[in-house]
Amino acid sequence: MLQRPPRILTIDDDINVRSNLVAYLEDSGFEVFEAENGRRGLEVFAEHAPDLVLVDLRMPVMGGMEVLEHLRAEAPDVPVIVVSGVGVLEEAVEALRHGAWDYVTKPVTDMRVLEHAVNKALERARLLEERKRYREHLEQEVQERTRELREINERLVEYQALLQEKNQFLEALVEGMPNPVFYKTLEGNYIGCNRAFSKLIGRTPEDIVGRSVHEILPQELACRVDESTRRLDSADDDGAGYSCMIDLRDADGEDRVLVLYKSYFRDRTGQRAGEVGTFLDVTELKRKEAQIVHQATHDELTGLPNRVGLRQRMEDHARAGGPAARLAVLYLDMDNFKTVNDSLGHAVGDELLRAVAGRLVGMAPRREMVARLGGDEFVMLLPLSPDGNGEAAEAESTRIHEAFSRPFNAADHELYVMPSIGISVSPDDGRDPATLLKNAEIAMYRAKEQGGARFLRFTQAMNDDVTRRLAIEKSIRKGLENDEFVVFYQPRVDIMAGQVTGMEALVRWARPDGTLVPPLEFIPVAEDTGLVVALGERVLRDACIQTRRWTDELGPLRIAVNISARQFQPDLLDRVEAALAESGLPPSQLELEITETTMMRDLPTSVAILERLAERGISIAIDDFGTGHSSLYYLKNFPIDTIKIDRSFVRDVPGDEGDATIVSTIVTMGRNLSLNVVAEGVETDDQLDFLRAHGCREVQGYYYSKPLPVNGFEKWMREALAVGGKK
């Protein structure tokens, strides 16, 4: 057992990721070392000998896969956990195939997931080390007992000539031994034994002597003992000894695991006179070894096979069925399970997971056909007939959904949870466990994207989509390195005063060939992979710098910058402060646009972030108002300055009566709450007249200008100033 805190090495080229991991793990009692790339990570590993390594797959200088290869060669017993983005799933699976113990997706939004993976890996490493020690101990015990027996046998042979007439002394010697000992004639009849042997098989010495092994032991065991004698004859003509392991139910009805060691003893002429044997009881050692193996291949919470155990069962199925073996893999992820953990606590969540496991086991062909991979992810294996197809798996998925429509009882709570299910079938969707699991997981994520509580069969198009998203992610990373992302600006106009009040900063991706990538193609990928954080920081920085320049040349302007859910974290103010300090832009000229959904995810945290921003003098706008969790509560109690009416409501006014009512209501409400109201997507005179008539002062849309690059916006502004005489 370690007398010091476990040492963890985190290797990641992203300093923010490393800093977050180091801070959290150190707070959790670990001693943490860090490295910015694979080569430096190997140097730190050699210097500090950590107990566990966290490694990113994609890094400069040396990538995570190369680090993994080095560690597997130099320190195969040290656990390695891949910490990498969702977009690198295939590489993460490949890393698992090459020796990684687990993987955690970045960004790590819930550090408890990482901590659980770290603790589980450390515990597994400890168990494997204990298993190794037990094996070594077993071998040492066998060798020691073998050595003892050889010494005894040597003494017996040595004294045979001297004590041939003194059998009483020989019997006393054998009787005093703690291990069961017997000796037989070459024909196989017992000529003596000690009390330990007679107690083991439940017969008196008088009932044993003169009988053969087939009369004393059960038939199957007797045959195995005879087999060991034949091996002794063929393996060692000198009679130095032979050992084998046997299972025996003793006289008390207890199952025992024994190591039988046999050798010959010789008469004074050197000829074989008979056999002597002894038993070493290794029952407890084997029990502990089995326990260690079980813990290494099973989930601690539910007792189901874990990822390692699942692969073993899939491989066993393939070996047993041969080339014609077909197997359906149902990959289940519980929708909104995080809500249970967050609202009722992890104890209730764990109880719910055990209930889910029990219900799945009750539906499976055999218990070992259900596995828990971690978190709220389960896998059910469904053997298929040689001509079977995915229809059986789809029928089973329907049956699972029907079963899950009934509530679960967890810690006196009646809870409902439904799974999203991805299906893959061998060999159509993969011939090895890793590929089948990967493809089933891809289908599961596609089911979740389509709203959850459904099942989907894997298709190659899904894999192509993942490949495309990976390619986009890779291109985004290169685009960030090559400064391909630029900021466009769309003006905001006070229609009452006829004055430009500012503009909204909108990111655009200008590829080297001059084409612009539509935001809808890269923003979702950037959100999913966390790259939106770096992208958002760049937009914020560039927008603040450019606004400061225009302020000096054209007069004060307010710049509105969108903040993604990934950016809306407690360190947001620090990042904003850095951009303001670098640009010299006053905080009063910066407005941050946040969606209702982002703000409502964690109300206490959101309030704290917004209040810190407001104290600094930074304006807050609610973007796409009316499409999310619209609430008068947060409009009243949060430090909000502006609400932006979503373009979907403005598009059909004044012709659509419903939209017209919604827009006029929002404007009136904003005015009564002393909030600035901005209407987005204004394109026509009718829309503008309607908004002006209902008191909406500020608008934004193609009516005035589409989003423009820096030079285009500056030209537009100068023309607007020349025509209107003011902004």
C-alpha positions in Angstrom: 0.0 0.0 0.0 1.3 3.5 -0.9 2.4 5.5 2.1 2.2 8.7 0.0 -0.5 10.3 -2.1 -0.9 8.6 -5.6 1.2 10.4 -8.2 -0.5 11.4 -11.4 1.2 12.7 -14.6 -1.0 14.7 -17.0 0.3 15.2 -20.5 -1.7 17.8 -22.5 -0.6 20.6 -24.8 -3.6 22.7 -23.7 -2.5 24.6 -20.6 -6.0 25.4 -19.6 -6.9 21.7 -19.6 -3.7 20.8 -17.6 -4.4 23.6 -15.1 -7.9 22.4 -14.5 -6.8 18.8 -14.1 -3.9 19.7 -11.8 -6.1 21.9 -9.6 -8.9 19.4 -9.3 -6.7 16.3 -8.7 -4.5 18.1 -6.2 -7.6 19.2 -4.3 -8.7 15.5 -4.4 -5.5 14.5 -2.6 -3.3 13.4 -5.5 0.3 14.5 -6.2 0.2 15.8 -9.8 2.9 16.4 -12.3 2.3 17.9 -15.8 3.9 18.1 -19.2 3.0 20.1 -22.3 3.9 17.4 -24.8 4.6 13.7 -25.1 8.4 14.0 -25.1 8.5 16.1 -22.0 5.9 13.8 -20.5 8.3 10.8 -20.9 11.0 12.8 -19.2 8.8 13.7 -16.3 7.7 10.1 -16.1 11.3 8.9 -15.8 12.0 11.5 -13.2 9.0 11.1 -10.9 7.7 7.5 -11.6 4.0 8.4 -11.3 1.4 5.8 -10.5 -1.0 6.8 -13.3 -0.7 8.8 -16.6 -3.4 11.0 -18.2 -2.5 11.7 -21.8 -4.1 13.6 -24.7 -3.9 11.9 -28.1 -3.2 14.9 -30.2 -0.2 17.0 -29.2 2.8 18.6 -30.8 6.3 17.1 -30.6 5.1 13.7 -29.6 1.5 12.5 -29.7 -0.4 10.4 -27.2 -0.2 7.1 -29.1 3.6 7.3 -29.2 3.7 8.1 -25.5 1.4 5.1 -24.9 3.8 2.8 -26.9 6.8 4.0 -24.8 4.9 3.5 -21.6 3.7 0.0 -22.6 7.3 -1.0 -23.3 8.9 0.7 -20.2 6.2 0.5 -17.6 3.4 -1.9 -18.7 1.9 -2.0 -15.2 1.3 1.8 -15.0 -2.3 2.7 -15.9 -2.7 5.1 -18.8 -6.0 7.0 -19.3 -6.6 8.8 -22.5 -8.2 12.3 -21.9 -9.2 13.5 -25.4 -12.0 15.1 -27.3 -15.3 13.4 -28.3 -14.2 14.0 -31.9 -11.2 11.6 -31.6 -13.3 8.6 -30.6 -11.7 6.3 -33.1 -8.3 7.2 -31.9 -9.3 6.7 -28.3 -10.6 3.2 -29.2 -7.4 2.5 -31.0 -5.5 3.6 -27.8 -7.5 1.2 -25.8 -6.6 -1.6 -28.2 -2.9 -0.7 -27.7 -2.9 -0.8 -23.9 -4.7 2.3 -22.6 -6.9 1.4 -19.6 -9.7 3.8 -20.1 -10.6 7.1 -21.8 -12.4 10.3 -20.7 -13.7 12.8 -23.2 -12.7 16.4 -23.2 -13.6 18.9 -22.2 -14.1 17.3 -18.8 -17.3 19.1 -17.7 -17.7 16.9 -14.7 -14.4 16.3 -13.0 -16.0 13.6 -10.8 -16.1 11.4 -13.9 -12.3 11.9 -14.4 -11.7 11.3 -10.7 -13.8 8.1 -10.8 -11.9 6.8 -13.8 -8.5 7.6 -12.0 -9.6 5.9 -8.8 -10.9 2.9 -10.7 -7.7 2.6 -12.7 -5.5 2.9 -9.6 -7.7 0.3 -7.8 -7.4 -2.0 -10.7 -3.7 -1.6 -10.9 -3.5 -2.3 -7.2 -5.6 -5.5 -7.6 -3.5 -6.6 -10.5 -0.3 -6.0 -8.5 -1.9 -8.0 -5.6 -2.8 -10.8 -8.0 0.8 -10.8 -9.2 2.1 -11.0 -5.6 -0.3 -13.8 -4.9 0.9 -15.8 -7.9 4.5 -15.2 -6.9 3.6 -16.3 -3.3 1.9 -19.4 -4.7 4.9 -20.3 -6.7 7.1 -19.7 -3.8 4.9 -21.8 -1.6 4.9 -24.6 -4.1 8.7 -24.4 -4.5 9.2 -24.3 -0.8 6.9 -27.3 -0.2 8.5 -29.1 -3.1 11.9 -28.4 -1.6 10.7 -29.6 1.7 9.3 -32.7 0.2 12.5 -33.3 -1.7 14.5 -32.9 1.4 12.1 -35.3 3.2 12.3 -37.7 0.4 16.1 -37.5 0.4 16.0 -38.2 4.2 13.7 -41.1 3.7 15.9 -42.6 1.0 19.0 -41.9 3.1 17.5 -43.6 6.2 15.8 -46.4 4.3 18.8 -48.7 4.4 19.4 -47.9 8.1 15.7 -48.0 9.2 14.4 -50.7 6.9 13.4 -52.7 10.0 12.3 -49.7 12.0 9.0 -48.8 10.3 7.7 -47.3 13.5 10.3 -44.5 13.2 9.3 -43.8 9.6 5.6 -43.7 10.5 6.3 -41.3 13.3 8.3 -39.0 10.9 5.5 -39.0 8.4 2.8 -38.6 11.0 4.5 -35.5 12.4 4.2 -33.7 9.1 1.4 -31.0 8.9 0.7 -31.6 5.2 -1.2 -34.8 4.0 1.4 -37.5 3.1 0.9 -40.9 1.6 3.1 -43.6 0.2 2.2 -46.5 -2.1 3.6 -49.6 -3.8 4.6 -49.4 -7.4 1.3 -51.3 -8.1 -0.6 -48.4 -6.6 -1.7 -49.8 -3.3 -1.4 -47.6 -0.2 1.2 -48.8 2.3 0.9 -45.9 4.7 -0.2 -42.3 5.3 -0.3 -39.7 8.0 -3.2 -38.5 10.1 -3.5 -35.3 7.9 -4.1 -37.5 4.8 -6.7 -39.7 6.4 -8.5 -36.7 7.7 -8.5 -35.1 4.2 -10.3 -38.0 2.6 -12.4 -39.0 5.6 -11.1 -42.6 6.2 -9.0 -44.2 8.9 -5.4 -45.3 8.2 -6.5 -48.9 8.6 -9.2 -48.4 6.0 -6.6 -46.9 3.6 -3.7 -49.2 3.8 -3.8 -52.0 1.3 -6.4 -50.3 -0.9 -5.8 -48.7 -4.3 -6.4 -45.1 -5.3 -9.5 -46.2 -7.2 -11.0 -47.7 -4.1 -10.2 -44.7 -1.9 -10.9 -41.6 -4.1 -13.7 -40.7 -6.5 -13.3 -42.2 -9.9 -12.6 -39.0 -11.8 -10.0 -37.8 -9.2 -8.4 -41.3 -9.0 -7.9 -41.2 -12.8 -6.2 -37.8 -12.5 -3.9 -39.1 -9.8 -3.0 -42.1 -12.0 -2.4 -39.7 -14.9 0.1 -37.8 -12.7 1.9 -41.1 -12.1 2.2 -41.8 -15.8 3.6 -38.3 -16.3 6.0 -38.9 -13.6 7.2 -42.0 -15.4 7.6 -40.3 -18.8 8.9 -37.0 -17.6 11.5 -38.0 -15.1 12.9 -41.5 -15.0 15.1 -40.6 -12.0 11.9 -39.9 -10.0 12.9 -36.4 -9.0 9.3 -35.4 -8.7 6.1 -34.2 -10.4 3.4 -31.8 -9.3 -0.1 -31.1 -10.5 -3.2 -29.2 -9.3 -6.4 -31.1 -8.4 -9.8 -30.2 -7.0 -11.1 -32.3 -4.1 -14.1 -32.2 -1.9 -12.8 -33.1 1.6 -14.5 -35.2 4.3 -16.3 -32.1 5.6 -17.9 -31.4 2.2 -15.6 -28.4 1.5 -14.2 -27.9 -2.0 -10.4 -27.7 -1.8 -7.7 -26.8 -4.4 -4.6 -28.9 -3.7 -1.2 -29.2 -5.3 -0.2 -32.8 -5.4 3.6 -33.6 -5.5 4.7 -37.1 -6.1 8.1 -38.8 -6.4 9.6 -42.3 -6.1 11.5 -43.6 -3.1 14.1 -46.4 -3.6 15.4 -49.4 -1.8 19.0 -49.9 -0.7 19.9 -51.2 -4.1 18.7 -48.0 -5.8 15.7 -49.6 -7.4 12.3 -48.0 -7.2 10.4 -49.2 -4.2 7.3 -47.1 -4.3 5.7 -43.6 -4.5 5.5 -40.9 -1.9 3.2 -38.0 -2.2 2.0 -34.9 -0.4 -0.6 -32.2 -0.8 -0.3 -28.4 -0.5 -3.6 -26.6 0.2 -3.8 -23.5 -2.1 -7.6 -23.1 -1.8 -7.3 -19.6 -0.2 -4.7 -18.4 -2.7 -6.9 -19.6 -5.6 -9.9 -17.9 -4.1 -8.1 -14.6 -3.8 -6.8 -15.0 -7.3 -10.3 -15.6 -8.6 -11.5 -12.5 -6.7 -8.8 -10.3 -8.3 -9.6 -11.6 -11.7 -13.3 -10.9 -11.1 -12.6 -7.4 -9.9 -10.5 -6.7 -12.9 -13.2 -7.8 -15.3 -16.4 -6.7 -13.6 -18.0 -3.5 -12.6 -17.9 -2.8 -8.9 -21.3 -1.1 -8.6 -23.5 -3.6 -10.5 -21.4 -6.8 -10.5 -21.8 -6.9 -14.3 -18.9 -7.5 -16.7 -17.0 -4.3 -17.4 -15.4 -3.3 -20.8 -12.6 -5.9 -20.3 -15.1 -8.6 -19.3 -17.4 -7.7 -22.2 -14.6 -8.1 -24.8 -13.8 -11.5 -23.3 -17.4 -12.6 -23.8 -17.5 -11.3 -27.3 -14.3 -13.1 -28.2 -15.6 -16.3 -26.5 -18.8 -16.1 -28.6 -16.8 -15.6 -31.8 -14.5 -18.6 -31.0 -17.4 -20.8 -30.1 -19.5 -20.0 -33.2 -16.6 -19.8 -35.7 -16.9 -17.9 -38.9 -20.7 -18.2 -38.9 -21.1 -16.6 -35.5 -23.5 -13.6 -35.5 -23.9 -11.3 -32.6 -26.0 -8.1 -32.1 -24.5 -5.4 -29.8 -27.0 -3.1 -28.1 -25.3 0.0 -26.7 -27.5 1.7 -24.2 -27.1 5.2 -22.7 -29.7 6.4 -20.2 -31.2 9.7 -21.3 -31.1 12.6 -18.7 -29.5 10.3 -16.1 -27.3 13.3 -15.0 -30.5 15.0 -13.8 -31.0 12.3 -11.2 -27.4 12.6 -10.0 -27.6 16.4 -9.9 -31.0 16.6 -8.2 -31.1 13.6 -5.9 -27.4 12.8 -5.4 -25.1 10.0 -6.5 -26.3 7.6 -3.9 -29.8 7.6 -5.5 -28.1 7.6 -8.9 -26.1 4.5 -8.0 -29.2 2.7 -6.8 -31.0 3.6 -10.0 -28.1 2.1 -12.0 -28.3 -1.1 -10.0 -32.0 -1.3 -10.8 -31.4 -0.7 -14.5 -28.8 -3.4 -14.5 -31.2 -5.8 -12.8 -33.9 -5.1 -15.3 -31.6 -5.6 -18.3 -30.2 -8.9 -16.8 -33.8 -10.1 -16.4 -34.3 -9.6 -20.2 -30.9 -10.9 -21.4 -30.4 -14.5 -22.6 -27.8 -14.9 -19.8 -26.5 -12.6 -17.1 -23.0 -12.4 -18.6 -24.6 -11.0 -21.8 -25.1 -7.6 -20.0 -22.2 -5.3 -19.2 -21.8 -1.8 -17.7 -19.1 0.2 -19.4 -19.2 3.0 -16.9 -21.4 6.0 -16.0 -24.9 5.2 -17.4 -23.7 3.2 -20.4 -24.7 -0.5 -20.7 -24.3 -3.1 -23.4 -26.5 -6.1 -24.1 -25.2 -8.9 -26.3 -27.8 -10.8 -28.4 -26.6 -14.0 -30.1 -28.2 -14.4 -33.5 -28.8 -17.4 -35.7 -26.5 -17.9 -38.7 -29.2 -16.3 -40.9 -30.2 -13.7 -38.4 -30.2 -10.0 -39.0 -30.8 -6.7 -37.2 -34.6 -7.3 -36.9 -34.1 -9.4 -33.8 -32.0 -6.7 -32.2 -34.6 -4.0 -33.1 -37.3 -6.2 -31.6 -35.3 -6.6 -28.4 -34.7 -2.8 -28.3 -38.5 -2.3 -28.6 -39.0 -4.7 -25.7 -36.4 -2.8 -23.6 -38.2 0.5 -24.2 -41.4 -1.1 -23.2 -39.8 -2.5 -20.0 -38.3 0.9 -19.2 -41.7 2.6 -19.5 -42.3 1.2 -16.0 -40.8 3.2 -13.2 -37.8 2.2 -11.2 -37.7 2.3 -7.4 -34.4 3.8 -6.1 -34.0 4.8 -2.4 -37.8 5.3 -2.1 -37.9 7.4 -5.2 -40.1 6.4 -8.2 -38.0 7.3 -11.2 -38.4 7.0 -14.9 -35.4 6.7 -17.3 -35.4 5.7 -20.9 -32.3 4.6 -22.9 -31.1 5.6 -26.3 -29.9 2.4 -28.0 -27.4 2.0 -30.8 -27.3 -1.4 -32.6 -24.4 -3.1 -34.5 -24.5 -6.6 -35.9 -21.5 -8.9 -36.6 -20.0 -9.5 -39.1 -22.0 -6.9 -41.1 -21.0 -3.9 -38.9 -17.6 -5.2 -37.7 -15.8 -8.5 -37.1 -14.0 -7.6 -33.8 -15.3 -6.4 -30.4 -13.7 -2.9 -30.7 -15.3 -2.2 -34.1 -18.7 -3.5 -33.0 -18.7 -1.5 -29.8 -17.5 1.6 -31.6 -20.2 1.4 -34.3 -22.9 0.6 -31.8 -21.8 3.7 -29.8 -21.9 5.8 -32.9 -25.5 4.7 -33.6 -26.4 5.4 -29.9 -25.1 9.0 -30.1 -27.1 9.5 -33.3 -30.2 8.3 -31.5 -29.6 10.8 -28.7 -29.1 13.6 -31.3 -32.5 12.7 -32.7 -34.1 13.3 -29.3 -33.3 10.1 -27.4 -35.6 7.3 -26.1 -35.2 5.5 -29.4 -33.0 3.0 -31.1 -31.0 3.1 -34.4 -29.1 0.5 -36.3 -25.6 1.5 -37.3 -25.1 2.5 -40.9 -22.0 3.4 -42.8 -23.4 6.9 -43.3 -23.2 7.4 -39.6 -19.5 6.5 -39.7 -19.0 8.8 -42.7 -20.6 11.6 -40.7 -18.3 10.9 -37.7 -15.3 10.9 -40.2 -16.6 14.2 -41.7 -16.9 15.7 -38.2 -13.4 14.6 -37.3 -12.1 16.1 -40.6 -13.9 19.4 -39.7 -12.5 19.3 -36.2 -9.0 18.8 -37.6 -9.5 21.6 -40.1 -10.8 23.9 -37.3 -7.7 23.2 -35.3 -5.5 24.0 -38.3 -7.7 27.1 -39.1 -7.1 28.4 -35.6 -3.3 27.8 -36.0 -3.4 29.6 -39.4 -5.6 32.5 -38.4 -8.3 31.5 -40.9 -11.2 32.7 -38.6 -12.1 36.3 -39.1 -14.7 38.6 -37.5 -17.6 40.1 -39.5 -19.7 42.9 -38.2 -23.4 43.7 -38.5 -24.6 47.1 -37.4 -27.3 47.8 -34.8 -29.4 50.9 -35.5 -31.5 53.1 -33.2 -34.5 53.6 -35.5 -35.9 56.4 -33.5 -32.8 58.6 -33.6 -31.6 57.2 -36.9 -28.2 56.5 -35.3 -25.8 53.5 -35.4 -25.4 52.4 -31.8 -22.9 49.6 -32.4 -22.5 46.2 -34.1 -22.5 42.5 -33.4 -19.4 40.5 -33.9 -19.9 37.3 -36.0 -17.2 34.7 -36.7 -16.6 33.6 -40.3 -14.2 30.9 -41.5 -12.3 32.1 -44.6 -10.5 29.1 -46.1 -7.2 29.6 -47.9 -8.9 29.3 -51.3 -11.1 32.3 -50.4 -14.3 30.4 -49.7 -16.4 31.1 -46.6 -17.5 28.1 -44.6 -21.1 28.5 -43.3 -21.2 28.8 -39.5 -23.7 26.0 -39.3 -21.1 23.6 -40.6 -18.4 24.4 -38.1 -19.9 26.0 -35.0 -21.7 22.7 -33.9 -18.5 20.8 -34.2 -16.6 23.5 -32.4 -19.2 23.4 -29.6 -19.0 19.6 -29.3 -15.2 19.4 -29.2 -14.7 22.4 -27.0 -12.8 24.3 -29.7 -15.4 27.0 -29.4 -13.7 28.2 -26.3 -10.5 29.1 -28.2 -12.5 30.4 -31.1 -14.7 32.5 -28.9 -11.7 34.0 -27.1 -10.2 35.0 -30.5 -13.4 36.6 -31.6 -13.7 38.5 -28.3 -10.1 39.7 -28.5 -10.3 40.8 -32.2 -13.7 42.4 -31.8 -12.5 44.5 -28.8 -9.3 45.6 -30.5 -11.2 46.6 -33.7 -13.9 48.4 -31.7 -11.3 50.4 -29.9 -9.8 51.5 -33.3 -13.2 52.5 -34.7 -14.0 54.3 -31.5 -10.8 56.4 -31.9 -11.7 57.1 -35.6 -15.5 57.2 -35.7 -16.6 57.8 -32.1 -17.9 55.4 -29.4 -19.5 52.2 -30.5 -20.8 49.2 -28.5 -19.7 45.8 -29.7 -21.9 42.7 -28.9 -20.0 39.4 -28.7 -21.8 36.0 -28.4 -20.7 33.8 -25.5 -21.2 30.0 -26.0 -22.3 27.6 -23.2 -18.7 26.3 -23.1 -17.3 29.8 -22.4 -20.0 30.6 -19.8 -17.8 29.4 -16.9 -16.6 31.0 -13.7 -13.4 32.1 -15.4 -15.3 34.1 -18.0 -14.6 37.5 -16.4 -10.9 36.8 -16.3 -10.9 36.1 -20.1 -13.0 39.2 -20.7 -10.7 41.3 -18.6 -7.8 40.1 -20.6 -9.4 41.1 -23.9 -10.4 44.6 -22.5 -6.9 45.1 -21.1 -5.2 44.2 -24.3 -7.5 46.3 -26.5 -8.0 49.3 -24.1 -11.7 49.2 -24.8 -13.9 50.5 -21.9 -16.1 47.9 -20.3 -19.1 50.0 -21.0 -18.7 49.5 -24.7 -18.8 45.7 -24.5 -22.0 43.7 -24.5 -22.0 39.9 -24.0 -24.8 38.0 -25.7 -25.9 34.8 -23.8 -28.8 32.5 -24.7 -31.5 31.6 -22.2 -30.7 27.9 -22.3 -27.0 28.6 -21.4 -28.0 30.9 -18.5 -30.6 28.5 -17.1 -28.4 25.4 -16.9 -27.0 26.2 -13.5 -28.8 29.2 -11.9 -26.6 29.8 -8.9 -23.4 29.8 -11.0 -25.1 31.9 -13.7 -26.1 34.5 -11.2 -22.6 34.7 -9.8 -21.0 35.1 -13.3 -23.5 37.7 -14.4 -23.2 39.8 -11.2 -19.4 39.8 -11.5 -19.7 41.0 -15.1 -22.2 43.7 -14.2 -20.1 45.0 -11.4 -17.3 45.5 -13.9 -19.7 47.6 -16.1 -20.1 45.0 -18.9 -23.6 44.9 -20.4 -25.5 41.6 -20.7 -27.9 40.7 -23.5 -30.2 37.7 -23.7 -29.9 36.4 -27.3 -32.7 34.6 -29.2 -35.2 35.7 -26.6 -38.4 33.7 -26.6 -36.9 30.5 -28.0 -35.6 29.1 -24.7 -36.5 29.1 -21.0 -38.1 32.5 -21.2 -38.8 33.6 -17.6 -39.9 36.9 -16.0 -38.0 35.7 -12.9 -34.6 36.1 -14.4 -35.5 39.3 -16.3 -36.4 40.8 -12.9 -33.6 39.4 -10.8 -30.6 39.0 -13.1 -28.4 41.9 -14.1 -29.6 42.0 -17.7 -29.5 45.1 -19.9 -30.8 44.0 -23.3 -33.2 41.3 -24.7 -32.9 40.4 -28.4 -36.1 39.3 -30.1 -35.3 36.2 -32.2 -35.6 36.6 -35.9 -38.1 33.8 -36.1 -40.7 36.1 -34.5 -39.7 39.1 -36.6 -39.8 37.3 -39.9 -43.5 37.3 -40.5 -44.6 40.5 -38.8 -46.9 42.3 -39.3 -48.7 39.7 -41.4 -48.7 36.9 -38.9 -51.0 38.0 -36.0 -49.4 35.5 -33.5 -45.9 36.7 -34.2 -47.0 40.3 -34.1 -48.6 39.8 -30.7 -45.4 38.1 -29.4 -43.1 40.9 -30.6 -45.3 43.7 -29.3 -45.6 41.9 -25.9 -41.8 41.5 -25.6 -41.2 45.2 -26.5 -43.8 46.3 -23.9 -42.4 44.0 -21.3 -38.9 45.1 -22.0 -39.8 48.8 -21.7 -41.7 48.2 -18.5 -38.7 46.5 -17.0 -36.4 49.3 -18.3 -34.6 46.9 -20.6 -33.3 47.7 -24.0 -35.0 45.7 -26.8 -33.3 44.8 -30.0 -35.1 43.1 -32.9 -33.1 40.8 -35.1 -33.6 39.8 -38.7 -35.2 43.0 -39.9 -35.4 43.1 -43.7 -38.4 45.1 -44.9 -40.0 48.5 -44.5 -43.2 46.8 -43.1 -41.2 45.1 -40.3 -39.4 48.4 -39.5 -42.6 50.4 -39.4 -44.2 47.9 -37.1 -41.3 47.9 -34.7 -41.1 51.6 -34.7 -44.8 51.9 -34.0 -44.6 49.6 -31.1 -41.7 51.4 -29.5 -38.8 49.0 -30.3 -35.8 51.4 -30.6 -33.0 49.2 -31.8 -32.9 46.8 -34.8 -30.4 44.6 -36.6 -30.7 42.9 -40.0 -30.3 42.9 -43.7 -32.5 46.0 -44.0 -29.4 48.0 -43.1 -26.6 45.6 -43.9 -25.5 42.0 -43.9 -22.5 41.1 -41.8 -19.4 42.7 -43.3 -15.7 42.2 -43.0 -13.6 44.9 -41.3 -13.0 47.0 -44.5 -16.6 46.6 -45.6 -18.1 47.6 -42.3 -15.8 50.6 -42.0 -16.8 51.7 -45.5 -20.5 51.3 -44.6 -20.1 53.3 -41.4 -18.4 56.2 -43.1 -21.1 56.3 -45.8 -23.8 56.2 -43.0 -22.1 59.1 -41.2 -21.8 61.1 -44.4 -25.5 60.6 -45.2 -26.9 61.0 -41.8 -24.4 63.4 -40.3 -24.2 61.2 -37.2 -23.9 57.5 -36.3 
